[in-house]
């Protein structure tokens, strides 16, 4: 949502990749004792990205309704 509303679309994409890809890639390493931690990090990242998207849309909706 931030990428759609600003000119920083490439930067936002890089930030999302930096937070999700390492956690997802760590699952493929094969160290089974570290898998739960990697899954937890990935899940928290996905939840926070979704929460940020929802907050952005709600804020935009409120701002649009306040316009005269």
N, CA, C and O atoms as a Tripos MOL2 file, in Angstrom:
@<TRIPOS>MOLECULE
protein
  272   271    68     0     0
PROTEIN
NO_CHARGES

@<TRIPOS>ATOM
      1 N           0.8230   -1.1790    0.0000 N.3       1 UNK1
      2 CA          0.0000    0.0000    0.0000 C.3       1 UNK1
      3 C           0.8730    1.2500    0.0000 C.2       1 UNK1
      4 O           0.5720    2.2260   -0.6870 O.2       1 UNK1
      5 N           1.9330    1.2170    0.7580 N.am      2 UNK2
      6 CA          2.8370    2.3650    0.7850 C.3       2 UNK2
      7 C           3.4660    2.5810   -0.5870 C.2       2 UNK2
      8 O           3.6350    3.7190   -1.0250 O.2       2 UNK2
      9 N           3.8070    1.5020   -1.2550 N.am      3 UNK3
     10 CA          4.4180    1.6150   -2.5740 C.3       3 UNK3
     11 C           3.4600    2.2360   -3.5770 C.2       3 UNK3
     12 O           3.8910    2.9470   -4.4840 O.2       3 UNK3
     13 N           2.1640    1.9770   -3.4260 N.am      4 UNK4
     14 CA          1.1930    2.5620   -4.3410 C.3       4 UNK4
     15 C           0.9810    4.0470   -4.0800 C.2       4 UNK4
     16 O           0.6230    4.7900   -4.9940 O.2       4 UNK4
     17 N           1.1930    4.4810   -2.8630 N.am      5 UNK5
     18 CA          0.9010    5.8550   -2.4760 C.3       5 UNK5
     19 C           2.1130    6.7820   -2.4920 C.2       5 UNK5
     20 O           1.9580    7.9970   -2.3740 O.2       5 UNK5
     21 N           3.2990    6.2350   -2.6360 N.am      6 UNK6
     22 CA          4.5020    7.0710   -2.6460 C.3       6 UNK6
     23 C           5.3500    6.7140   -3.8610 C.2       6 UNK6
     24 O           5.0440    5.7840   -4.6060 O.2       6 UNK6
     25 N           6.4020    7.4660   -4.0350 N.am      7 UNK7
     26 CA          7.3190    7.1800   -5.1350 C.3       7 UNK7
     27 C           8.4080    6.2010   -4.7180 C.2       7 UNK7
     28 O           9.3240    5.9340   -5.4950 O.2       7 UNK7
     29 N           8.3250    5.6740   -3.5270 N.am      8 UNK8
     30 CA          9.3580    4.7900   -2.9900 C.3       8 UNK8
     31 C           9.0330    3.3230   -3.2140 C.2       8 UNK8
     32 O           9.3300    2.4900   -2.3570 O.2       8 UNK8
     33 N           8.4350    2.9920   -4.3400 N.am      9 UNK9
     34 CA          7.9850    1.6180   -4.5580 C.3       9 UNK9
     35 C           9.1370    0.6190   -4.5370 C.2       9 UNK9
     36 O           8.9890   -0.4730   -3.9880 O.2       9 UNK9
     37 N          10.2620    0.9620   -5.1140 N.am     10 UNK10
     38 CA         11.3960    0.0320   -5.1110 C.3      10 UNK10
     39 C          11.9300   -0.1550   -3.7000 C.2      10 UNK10
     40 O          12.2630   -1.2730   -3.3050 O.2      10 UNK10
     41 N          12.0130    0.9110   -2.9510 N.am     11 UNK11
     42 CA         12.5030    0.8270   -1.5740 C.3      11 UNK11
     43 C          11.6070   -0.0070   -0.6910 C.2      11 UNK11
     44 O          12.0940   -0.7620    0.1510 O.2      11 UNK11
     45 N          10.3150    0.1170   -0.8660 N.am     12 UNK12
     46 CA          9.3700   -0.6700   -0.0770 C.3      12 UNK12
     47 C           9.4910   -2.1450   -0.4280 C.2      12 UNK12
     48 O           9.4500   -2.9970    0.4600 O.2      12 UNK12
     49 N           9.6390   -2.4510   -1.6890 N.am     13 UNK13
     50 CA          9.8070   -3.8440   -2.1020 C.3      13 UNK13
     51 C          11.0670   -4.4580   -1.5280 C.2      13 UNK13
     52 O          11.0630   -5.6160   -1.1110 O.2      13 UNK13
     53 N          12.1400   -3.6930   -1.5040 N.am     14 UNK14
     54 CA         13.3890   -4.1840   -0.9230 C.3      14 UNK14
     55 C          13.2160   -4.4130    0.5710 C.2      14 UNK14
     56 O          13.6980   -5.4160    1.0970 O.2      14 UNK14
     57 N          12.5430   -3.5090    1.2600 N.am     15 UNK15
     58 CA         12.3310   -3.6660    2.7010 C.3      15 UNK15
     59 C          11.5250   -4.9210    3.0090 C.2      15 UNK15
     60 O          11.8290   -5.6340    3.9650 O.2      15 UNK15
     61 N          10.5130   -5.1920    2.2170 N.am     16 UNK16
     62 CA          9.7070   -6.3920    2.4300 C.3      16 UNK16
     63 C          10.5410   -7.6400    2.1500 C.2      16 UNK16
     64 O          10.4480   -8.6190    2.8900 O.2      16 UNK16
     65 N          11.3400   -7.6210    1.1150 N.am     17 UNK17
     66 CA         12.1920   -8.7650    0.8000 C.3      17 UNK17
     67 C          13.2120   -9.0230    1.9010 C.2      17 UNK17
     68 O          13.4880  -10.1720    2.2470 O.2      17 UNK17
     69 N          13.7660   -7.9540    2.4430 N.am     18 UNK18
     70 CA         14.7700   -8.0910    3.4960 C.3      18 UNK18
     71 C          14.1730   -8.7360    4.7390 C.2      18 UNK18
     72 O          14.8780   -9.4430    5.4590 O.2      18 UNK18
     73 N          12.9000   -8.5100    5.0050 N.am     19 UNK19
     74 CA         12.3020   -9.0750    6.2070 C.3      19 UNK19
     75 C          11.7380  -10.4730    6.0070 C.2      19 UNK19
     76 O          11.6610  -11.2350    6.9700 O.2      19 UNK19
     77 N          11.3450  -10.8360    4.8000 N.am     20 UNK20
     78 CA         10.6910  -12.1330    4.6150 C.3      20 UNK20
     79 C          11.5800  -13.2120    4.0060 C.2      20 UNK20
     80 O          11.4960  -14.3700    4.4160 O.2      20 UNK20
     81 N          12.4120  -12.8740    3.0580 N.am     21 UNK21
     82 CA         13.1890  -13.8900    2.3470 C.3      21 UNK21
     83 C          14.1870  -14.6160    3.2450 C.2      21 UNK21
     84 O          14.2700  -15.8420    3.1590 O.2      21 UNK21
     85 N          14.9540  -13.9320    4.1050 N.am     22 UNK22
     86 CA         15.8840  -14.6990    4.9540 C.3      22 UNK22
     87 C          15.1770  -15.7110    5.8590 C.2      22 UNK22
     88 O          15.6650  -16.8280    6.0310 O.2      22 UNK22
     89 N          14.0490  -15.3380    6.4320 N.am     23 UNK23
     90 CA         13.3270  -16.2680    7.3000 C.3      23 UNK23
     91 C          12.8070  -17.4560    6.4980 C.2      23 UNK23
     92 O          12.8790  -18.5960    6.9570 O.2      23 UNK23
     93 N          12.2890  -17.1950    5.3110 N.am     24 UNK24
     94 CA         11.7880  -18.2860    4.4710 C.3      24 UNK24
     95 C          12.9350  -19.1560    3.9640 C.2      24 UNK24
     96 O          12.7990  -20.3780    3.9030 O.2      24 UNK24
     97 N          14.0430  -18.5540    3.6050 N.am     25 UNK25
     98 CA         15.1850  -19.3110    3.0930 C.3      25 UNK25
     99 C          15.8100  -20.1730    4.1730 C.2      25 UNK25
    100 O          16.3370  -21.2460    3.8820 O.2      25 UNK25
    101 N          15.7590  -19.7240    5.3950 N.am     26 UNK26
    102 CA         16.3490  -20.4850    6.4860 C.3      26 UNK26
    103 C          15.6440  -21.8280    6.6600 C.2      26 UNK26
    104 O          16.2460  -22.7870    7.1410 O.2      26 UNK26
    105 N          14.3880  -21.9000    6.2750 N.am     27 UNK27
    106 CA         13.6550  -23.1670    6.3700 C.3      27 UNK27
    107 C          14.2680  -24.2270    5.4620 C.2      27 UNK27
    108 O          14.1960  -25.4180    5.7650 O.2      27 UNK27
    109 N          14.8630  -23.8100    4.3640 N.am     28 UNK28
    110 CA         15.4520  -24.7560    3.4280 C.3      28 UNK28
    111 C          16.8280  -25.2450    3.8220 C.2      28 UNK28
    112 O          17.3640  -26.1550    3.1880 O.2      28 UNK28
    113 N          17.4110  -24.6620    4.8560 N.am     29 UNK29
    114 CA         18.7500  -25.0530    5.2710 C.3      29 UNK29
    115 C          18.7640  -26.4700    5.8240 C.2      29 UNK29
    116 O          19.7340  -27.2030    5.6340 O.2      29 UNK29
    117 N          17.6960  -26.8570    6.5060 N.am     30 UNK30
    118 CA         17.5860  -28.2220    6.9760 C.3      30 UNK30
    119 C          17.9310  -28.4460    8.4360 C.2      30 UNK30
    120 O          17.9200  -29.5880    8.8940 O.2      30 UNK30
    121 N          18.2360  -27.3940    9.1810 N.am     31 UNK31
    122 CA         18.4940  -27.5550   10.6070 C.3      31 UNK31
    123 C          17.1490  -27.5500   11.3310 C.2      31 UNK31
    124 O          16.5730  -26.4910   11.5820 O.2      31 UNK31
    125 N          16.6650  -28.7230   11.6560 N.am     32 UNK32
    126 CA         15.3120  -28.8680   12.1770 C.3      32 UNK32
    127 C          15.1040  -28.1700   13.5120 C.2      32 UNK32
    128 O          13.9790  -27.7860   13.8300 O.2      32 UNK32
    129 N          16.1490  -27.9970   14.2940 N.am     33 UNK33
    130 CA         15.9860  -27.3220   15.5820 C.3      33 UNK33
    131 C          15.7310  -25.8230   15.4220 C.2      33 UNK33
    132 O          15.2340  -25.1800   16.3470 O.2      33 UNK33
    133 N          16.0620  -25.2700   14.2740 N.am     34 UNK34
    134 CA         15.8700  -23.8350   14.0410 C.3      34 UNK34
    135 C          14.6120  -23.5150   13.2440 C.2      34 UNK34
    136 O          14.2660  -22.3440   13.0870 O.2      34 UNK34
    137 N          13.9310  -24.5210   12.7440 N.am     35 UNK35
    138 CA         12.7330  -24.3210   11.9220 C.3      35 UNK35
    139 C          11.6200  -23.5860   12.6680 C.2      35 UNK35
    140 O          11.0340  -22.6670   12.0950 O.2      35 UNK35
    141 N          11.2960  -23.9410   13.9190 N.am     36 UNK36
    142 CA         10.2200  -23.2050   14.6070 C.3      36 UNK36
    143 C          10.5050  -21.7040   14.7450 C.2      36 UNK36
    144 O           9.6020  -20.8810   14.5970 O.2      36 UNK36
    145 N          11.7450  -21.3600   15.0240 N.am     37 UNK37
    146 CA         12.0970  -19.9410   15.1240 C.3      37 UNK37
    147 C          11.9710  -19.2250   13.7910 C.2      37 UNK37
    148 O          11.4780  -18.0980   13.7310 O.2      37 UNK37
    149 N          12.4130  -19.8740   12.7240 N.am     38 UNK38
    150 CA         12.3070  -19.2730   11.3940 C.3      38 UNK38
    151 C          10.8490  -19.1060   10.9920 C.2      38 UNK38
    152 O          10.4770  -18.0870   10.4100 O.2      38 UNK38
    153 N          10.0270  -20.0960   11.2980 N.am     39 UNK39
    154 CA          8.5950  -19.9810   11.0000 C.3      39 UNK39
    155 C           7.9500  -18.8610   11.8040 C.2      39 UNK39
    156 O           7.1000  -18.1310   11.2940 O.2      39 UNK39
    157 N           8.3540  -18.7280   13.0520 N.am     40 UNK40
    158 CA          7.7960  -17.6590   13.8890 C.3      40 UNK40
    159 C           8.1610  -16.2910   13.3350 C.2      40 UNK40
    160 O           7.3130  -15.4020   13.2580 O.2      40 UNK40
    161 N           9.4180  -16.1210   12.9500 N.am     41 UNK41
    162 CA          9.8460  -14.8360   12.3780 C.3      41 UNK41
    163 C           9.0880  -14.5450   11.0920 C.2      41 UNK41
    164 O           8.6270  -13.4230   10.8810 O.2      41 UNK41
    165 N           8.9560  -15.5390   10.2390 N.am     42 UNK42
    166 CA          8.2330  -15.3510    8.9820 C.3      42 UNK42
    167 C           6.7700  -15.0060    9.2400 C.2      42 UNK42
    168 O           6.2160  -14.1190    8.5920 O.2      42 UNK42
    169 N           6.1460  -15.7040   10.1850 N.am     43 UNK43
    170 CA          4.7340  -15.4390   10.4980 C.3      43 UNK43
    171 C           4.5450  -14.0280   11.0480 C.2      43 UNK43
    172 O           3.6110  -13.3310   10.6520 O.2      43 UNK43
    173 N           5.4150  -13.6040   11.9480 N.am     44 UNK44
    174 CA          5.3090  -12.2490   12.4970 C.3      44 UNK44
    175 C           5.4870  -11.2150   11.3900 C.2      44 UNK44
    176 O           4.7590  -10.2230   11.3510 O.2      44 UNK44
    177 N           6.4410  -11.4300   10.4960 N.am     45 UNK45
    178 CA          6.6590  -10.4880    9.3940 C.3      45 UNK45
    179 C           5.4340  -10.3850    8.4950 C.2      45 UNK45
    180 O           5.0320   -9.2840    8.1190 O.2      45 UNK45
    181 N           4.8410  -11.5160    8.1510 N.am     46 UNK46
    182 CA          3.6670  -11.5070    7.2740 C.3      46 UNK46
    183 C           2.4890  -10.8220    7.9690 C.2      46 UNK46
    184 O           1.7640  -10.0470    7.3460 O.2      46 UNK46
    185 N           2.3010  -11.1060    9.2470 N.am     47 UNK47
    186 CA          1.2050  -10.4710    9.9970 C.3      47 UNK47
    187 C           1.4090   -8.9590   10.0620 C.2      47 UNK47
    188 O           0.4600   -8.1990    9.8720 O.2      47 UNK47
    189 N           2.6240   -8.5230   10.3260 N.am     48 UNK48
    190 CA          2.8930   -7.0840   10.4220 C.3      48 UNK48
    191 C           2.7520   -6.3820    9.0660 C.2      48 UNK48
    192 O           2.2760   -5.2480    9.0050 O.2      48 UNK48
    193 N           3.1540   -7.0350    8.0010 N.am     49 UNK49
    194 CA          2.9650   -6.4570    6.6710 C.3      49 UNK49
    195 C           1.4690   -6.2990    6.3900 C.2      49 UNK49
    196 O           1.0410   -5.2730    5.8600 O.2      49 UNK49
    197 N           0.6830   -7.3060    6.7410 N.am     50 UNK50
    198 CA         -0.7690   -7.2300    6.5380 C.3      50 UNK50
    199 C          -1.4030   -6.1610    7.4110 C.2      50 UNK50
    200 O          -2.3020   -5.4500    6.9620 O.2      50 UNK50
    201 N          -0.9480   -6.0390    8.6480 N.am     51 UNK51
    202 CA         -1.4800   -5.0080    9.5400 C.3      51 UNK51
    203 C          -1.1450   -3.6080    9.0180 C.2      51 UNK51
    204 O          -1.9770   -2.7030    9.0840 O.2      51 UNK51
    205 N           0.0520   -3.4360    8.5080 N.am     52 UNK52
    206 CA          0.4270   -2.1460    7.9240 C.3      52 UNK52
    207 C          -0.4090   -1.8010    6.7100 C.2      52 UNK52
    208 O          -0.7950   -0.6490    6.5150 O.2      52 UNK52
    209 N          -0.6860   -2.8030    5.8960 N.am     53 UNK53
    210 CA         -1.5370   -2.5850    4.7180 C.3      53 UNK53
    211 C          -2.9320   -2.1640    5.1400 C.2      53 UNK53
    212 O          -3.4980   -1.2210    4.5870 O.2      53 UNK53
    213 N          -3.4850   -2.8650    6.1210 N.am     54 UNK54
    214 CA         -4.8290   -2.5470    6.5910 C.3      54 UNK54
    215 C          -4.8820   -1.1470    7.2060 C.2      54 UNK54
    216 O          -5.8320   -0.4000    6.9720 O.2      54 UNK54
    217 N          -3.8730   -0.7980    7.9830 N.am     55 UNK55
    218 CA         -3.8380    0.5340    8.6020 C.3      55 UNK55
    219 C          -3.7480    1.6270    7.5380 C.2      55 UNK55
    220 O          -4.3740    2.6790    7.6650 O.2      55 UNK55
    221 N          -2.9710    1.3740    6.4960 N.am     56 UNK56
    222 CA         -2.8490    2.3550    5.4170 C.3      56 UNK56
    223 C          -4.1900    2.5580    4.7170 C.2      56 UNK56
    224 O          -4.5890    3.6920    4.4530 O.2      56 UNK56
    225 N          -4.8830    1.4670    4.4180 N.am     57 UNK57
    226 CA         -6.1760    1.5840    3.7440 C.3      57 UNK57
    227 C          -7.2160    2.2710    4.6240 C.2      57 UNK57
    228 O          -7.9950    3.0900    4.1360 O.2      57 UNK57
    229 N          -7.2350    1.9470    5.9150 N.am     58 UNK58
    230 CA         -8.1840    2.5960    6.8320 C.3      58 UNK58
    231 C          -7.9050    4.0890    6.9500 C.2      58 UNK58
    232 O          -8.8320    4.8980    6.9680 O.2      58 UNK58
    233 N          -6.6350    4.4500    7.0300 N.am     59 UNK59
    234 CA         -6.2690    5.8690    7.1130 C.3      59 UNK59
    235 C          -6.6840    6.5990    5.8510 C.2      59 UNK59
    236 O          -7.2200    7.7040    5.9240 O.2      59 UNK59
    237 N          -6.4460    6.0000    4.7000 N.am     60 UNK60
    238 CA         -6.8530    6.6290    3.4390 C.3      60 UNK60
    239 C          -8.3590    6.7980    3.3760 C.2      60 UNK60
    240 O          -8.8490    7.8330    2.9240 O.2      60 UNK60
    241 N          -9.0850    5.8120    3.8160 N.am     61 UNK61
    242 CA        -10.5470    5.8950    3.7890 C.3      61 UNK61
    243 C         -11.0360    7.0350    4.6830 C.2      61 UNK61
    244 O         -11.9220    7.7960    4.2950 O.2      61 UNK61
    245 N         -10.4620    7.1480    5.8700 N.am     62 UNK62
    246 CA        -10.8590    8.2260    6.7840 C.3      62 UNK62
    247 C         -10.5140    9.5950    6.2070 C.2      62 UNK62
    248 O         -11.3060   10.5320    6.3110 O.2      62 UNK62
    249 N          -9.3500    9.7130    5.6070 N.am     63 UNK63
    250 CA         -8.9600   10.9950    5.0190 C.3      63 UNK63
    251 C          -9.8560   11.3680    3.8470 C.2      63 UNK63
    252 O         -10.1870   12.5400    3.6660 O.2      63 UNK63
    253 N         -10.2480   10.3840    3.0520 N.am     64 UNK64
    254 CA        -11.1370   10.6670    1.9300 C.3      64 UNK64
    255 C         -12.5230   11.0960    2.4060 C.2      64 UNK64
    256 O         -13.1610   11.9370    1.7730 O.2      64 UNK64
    257 N         -12.9930   10.5260    3.5130 N.am     65 UNK65
    258 CA        -14.3100   10.8840    4.0390 C.3      65 UNK65
    259 C         -14.3070   12.2540    4.7040 C.2      65 UNK65
    260 O         -15.3630   12.8730    4.8320 O.2      65 UNK65
    261 N         -13.1460   12.7430    5.1300 N.am     66 UNK66
    262 CA        -13.0640   14.0480    5.7850 C.3      66 UNK66
    263 C         -12.9600   15.2080    4.8010 C.2      66 UNK66
    264 O         -13.1320   16.3640    5.1900 O.2      66 UNK66
    265 N         -12.6840   14.9200    3.5510 N.am     67 UNK67
    266 CA        -12.5520   15.9970    2.5660 C.3      67 UNK67
    267 C         -13.8910   16.6960    2.3640 C.2      67 UNK67
    268 O         -14.9440   16.0590    2.3430 O.2      67 UNK67
    269 N         -13.8280   18.0250    2.2150 N.am     68 UNK68
    270 CA        -15.0990   18.7760    2.0140 C.3      68 UNK68
    271 C         -15.7050   18.5520    0.6680 C.2      68 UNK68
    272 O         -16.7590   19.1120    0.3640 O.2      68 UNK68
@<TRIPOS>BOND
     1     1     2 1
     2     2     3 1
     3     3     4 2
     4     3     5 am
     5     5     6 1
     6     6     7 1
     7     7     8 2
     8     7     9 am
     9     9    10 1
    10    10    11 1
    11    11    12 2
    12    11    13 am
    13    13    14 1
    14    14    15 1
    15    15    16 2
    16    15    17 am
    17    17    18 1
    18    18    19 1
    19    19    20 2
    20    19    21 am
    21    21    22 1
    22    22    23 1
    23    23    24 2
    24    23    25 am
    25    25    26 1
    26    26    27 1
    27    27    28 2
    28    27    29 am
    29    29    30 1
    30    30    31 1
    31    31    32 2
    32    31    33 am
    33    33    34 1
    34    34    35 1
    35    35    36 2
    36    35    37 am
    37    37    38 1
    38    38    39 1
    39    39    40 2
    40    39    41 am
    41    41    42 1
    42    42    43 1
    43    43    44 2
    44    43    45 am
    45    45    46 1
    46    46    47 1
    47    47    48 2
    48    47    49 am
    49    49    50 1
    50    50    51 1
    51    51    52 2
    52    51    53 am
    53    53    54 1
    54    54    55 1
    55    55    56 2
    56    55    57 am
    57    57    58 1
    58    58    59 1
    59    59    60 2
    60    59    61 am
    61    61    62 1
    62    62    63 1
    63    63    64 2
    64    63    65 am
    65    65    66 1
    66    66    67 1
    67    67    68 2
    68    67    69 am
    69    69    70 1
    70    70    71 1
    71    71    72 2
    72    71    73 am
    73    73    74 1
    74    74    75 1
    75    75    76 2
    76    75    77 am
    77    77    78 1
    78    78    79 1
    79    79    80 2
    80    79    81 am
    81    81    82 1
    82    82    83 1
    83    83    84 2
    84    83    85 am
    85    85    86 1
    86    86    87 1
    87    87    88 2
    88    87    89 am
    89    89    90 1
    90    90    91 1
    91    91    92 2
    92    91    93 am
    93    93    94 1
    94    94    95 1
    95    95    96 2
    96    95    97 am
    97    97    98 1
    98    98    99 1
    99    99   100 2
   100    99   101 am
   101   101   102 1
   102   102   103 1
   103   103   104 2
   104   103   105 am
   105   105   106 1
   106   106   107 1
   107   107   108 2
   108   107   109 am
   109   109   110 1
   110   110   111 1
   111   111   112 2
   112   111   113 am
   113   113   114 1
   114   114   115 1
   115   115   116 2
   116   115   117 am
   117   117   118 1
   118   118   119 1
   119   119   120 2
   120   119   121 am
   121   121   122 1
   122   122   123 1
   123   123   124 2
   124   123   125 am
   125   125   126 1
   126   126   127 1
   127   127   128 2
   128   127   129 am
   129   129   130 1
   130   130   131 1
   131   131   132 2
   132   131   133 am
   133   133   134 1
   134   134   135 1
   135   135   136 2
   136   135   137 am
   137   137   138 1
   138   138   139 1
   139   139   140 2
   140   139   141 am
   141   141   142 1
   142   142   143 1
   143   143   144 2
   144   143   145 am
   145   145   146 1
   146   146   147 1
   147   147   148 2
   148   147   149 am
   149   149   150 1
   150   150   151 1
   151   151   152 2
   152   151   153 am
   153   153   154 1
   154   154   155 1
   155   155   156 2
   156   155   157 am
   157   157   158 1
   158   158   159 1
   159   159   160 2
   160   159   161 am
   161   161   162 1
   162   162   163 1
   163   163   164 2
   164   163   165 am
   165   165   166 1
   166   166   167 1
   167   167   168 2
   168   167   169 am
   169   169   170 1
   170   170   171 1
   171   171   172 2
   172   171   173 am
   173   173   174 1
   174   174   175 1
   175   175   176 2
   176   175   177 am
   177   177   178 1
   178   178   179 1
   179   179   180 2
   180   179   181 am
   181   181   182 1
   182   182   183 1
   183   183   184 2
   184   183   185 am
   185   185   186 1
   186   186   187 1
   187   187   188 2
   188   187   189 am
   189   189   190 1
   190   190   191 1
   191   191   192 2
   192   191   193 am
   193   193   194 1
   194   194   195 1
   195   195   196 2
   196   195   197 am
   197   197   198 1
   198   198   199 1
   199   199   200 2
   200   199   201 am
   201   201   202 1
   202   202   203 1
   203   203   204 2
   204   203   205 am
   205   205   206 1
   206   206   207 1
   207   207   208 2
   208   207   209 am
   209   209   210 1
   210   210   211 1
   211   211   212 2
   212   211   213 am
   213   213   214 1
   214   214   215 1
   215   215   216 2
   216   215   217 am
   217   217   218 1
   218   218   219 1
   219   219   220 2
   220   219   221 am
   221   221   222 1
   222   222   223 1
   223   223   224 2
   224   223   225 am
   225   225   226 1
   226   226   227 1
   227   227   228 2
   228   227   229 am
   229   229   230 1
   230   230   231 1
   231   231   232 2
   232   231   233 am
   233   233   234 1
   234   234   235 1
   235   235   236 2
   236   235   237 am
   237   237   238 1
   238   238   239 1
   239   239   240 2
   240   239   241 am
   241   241   242 1
   242   242   243 1
   243   243   244 2
   244   243   245 am
   245   245   246 1
   246   246   247 1
   247   247   248 2
   248   247   249 am
   249   249   250 1
   250   250   251 1
   251   251   252 2
   252   251   253 am
   253   253   254 1
   254   254   255 1
   255   255   256 2
   256   255   257 am
   257   257   258 1
   258   258   259 1
   259   259   260 2
   260   259   261 am
   261   261   262 1
   262   262   263 1
   263   263   264 2
   264   263   265 am
   265   265   266 1
   266   266   267 1
   267   267   268 2
   268   267   269 am
   269   269   270 1
   270   270   271 1
   271   271   272 2
@<TRIPOS>SUBSTRUCTURE
     1 UNK1         2 RESIDUE 1 A UNK
     2 UNK2         6 RESIDUE 1 A UNK
     3 UNK3        10 RESIDUE 1 A UNK
     4 UNK4        14 RESIDUE 1 A UNK
     5 UNK5        18 RESIDUE 1 A UNK
     6 UNK6        22 RESIDUE 1 A UNK
     7 UNK7        26 RESIDUE 1 A UNK
     8 UNK8        30 RESIDUE 1 A UNK
     9 UNK9        34 RESIDUE 1 A UNK
    10 UNK10       38 RESIDUE 1 A UNK
    11 UNK11       42 RESIDUE 1 A UNK
    12 UNK12       46 RESIDUE 1 A UNK
    13 UNK13       50 RESIDUE 1 A UNK
    14 UNK14       54 RESIDUE 1 A UNK
    15 UNK15       58 RESIDUE 1 A UNK
    16 UNK16       62 RESIDUE 1 A UNK
    17 UNK17       66 RESIDUE 1 A UNK
    18 UNK18       70 RESIDUE 1 A UNK
    19 UNK19       74 RESIDUE 1 A UNK
    20 UNK20       78 RESIDUE 1 A UNK
    21 UNK21       82 RESIDUE 1 A UNK
    22 UNK22       86 RESIDUE 1 A UNK
    23 UNK23       90 RESIDUE 1 A UNK
    24 UNK24       94 RESIDUE 1 A UNK
    25 UNK25       98 RESIDUE 1 A UNK
    26 UNK26      102 RESIDUE 1 A UNK
    27 UNK27      106 RESIDUE 1 A UNK
    28 UNK28      110 RESIDUE 1 A UNK
    29 UNK29      114 RESIDUE 1 A UNK
    30 UNK30      118 RESIDUE 1 A UNK
    31 UNK31      122 RESIDUE 1 A UNK
    32 UNK32      126 RESIDUE 1 A UNK
    33 UNK33      130 RESIDUE 1 A UNK
    34 UNK34      134 RESIDUE 1 A UNK
    35 UNK35      138 RESIDUE 1 A UNK
    36 UNK36      142 RESIDUE 1 A UNK
    37 UNK37      146 RESIDUE 1 A UNK
    38 UNK38      150 RESIDUE 1 A UNK
    39 UNK39      154 RESIDUE 1 A UNK
    40 UNK40      158 RESIDUE 1 A UNK
    41 UNK41      162 RESIDUE 1 A UNK
    42 UNK42      166 RESIDUE 1 A UNK
    43 UNK43      170 RESIDUE 1 A UNK
    44 UNK44      174 RESIDUE 1 A UNK
    45 UNK45      178 RESIDUE 1 A UNK
    46 UNK46      182 RESIDUE 1 A UNK
    47 UNK47      186 RESIDUE 1 A UNK
    48 UNK48      190 RESIDUE 1 A UNK
    49 UNK49      194 RESIDUE 1 A UNK
    50 UNK50      198 RESIDUE 1 A UNK
    51 UNK51      202 RESIDUE 1 A UNK
    52 UNK52      206 RESIDUE 1 A UNK
    53 UNK53      210 RESIDUE 1 A UNK
    54 UNK54      214 RESIDUE 1 A UNK
    55 UNK55      218 RESIDUE 1 A UNK
    56 UNK56      222 RESIDUE 1 A UNK
    57 UNK57      226 RESIDUE 1 A UNK
    58 UNK58      230 RESIDUE 1 A UNK
    59 UNK59      234 RESIDUE 1 A UNK
    60 UNK60      238 RESIDUE 1 A UNK
    61 UNK61      242 RESIDUE 1 A UNK
    62 UNK62      246 RESIDUE 1 A UNK
    63 UNK63      250 RESIDUE 1 A UNK
    64 UNK64      254 RESIDUE 1 A UNK
    65 UNK65      258 RESIDUE 1 A UNK
    66 UNK66      262 RESIDUE 1 A UNK
    67 UNK67      266 RESIDUE 1 A UNK
    68 UNK68      270 RESIDUE 1 A UNK
